[in-house]
Amino acid sequence: MTVNLHPHARDRLSERGATEEEIILAVEAGEKFEAKFGRIGFRRNVPFKRRWRGKHYKTKQIEAYAIRRYNGWLVISVVTRYF
């Protein structure tokens, strides 16, 4: 299975604190759920134990919203949550 990132998703990685590797991990091994507009969401918690925007967090949650493309997924958008 291939996982590709749409330019919009790629542009948002750094501002949301995610890496391409984390996105791929979420798609390949995360929880899968239905999302709006016929998209599929993938969610995965990853250990963080660092500071993000001035506050310390133990866990980062990655959500990738994707559409099926040929033999893989095209990630349209990325959301991160810290806790």
Long-range contacts (C-beta under 8 A, 24 or more apart in sequence): 1-28, 1-71, 1-72, 1-73, 2-70, 2-71, 2-72, 2-73, 3-27, 3-28, 3-66, 3-72, 3-73, 3-75, 4-69, 4-72, 4-73, 4-74, 4-75, 5-74, 5-75, 6-74, 6-75, 6-76, 6-77, 8-76, 8-77, 9-64, 9-75, 9-76, 9-77, 9-78, 12-77, 12-78, 13-78, 16-78, 16-79, 16-80, 17-52, 17-60, 17-80, 17-82, 18-60, 18-62, 18-78, 18-80, 22-46, 22-60, 22-62, 23-62, 23-64, 23-75, 23-78, 25-62, 26-62, 26-63, 26-64, 27-64, 27-66, 27-73, 27-75, 30-62, 30-64, 35-65, 38-67, 39-65, 39-66, 39-67, 39-76, 40-65, 40-66, 40-67, 40-68, 40-73, 41-65, 41-66, 42-66, 48-82, 52-82, 55-82, 57-82, 57-83, 58-83, 59-83
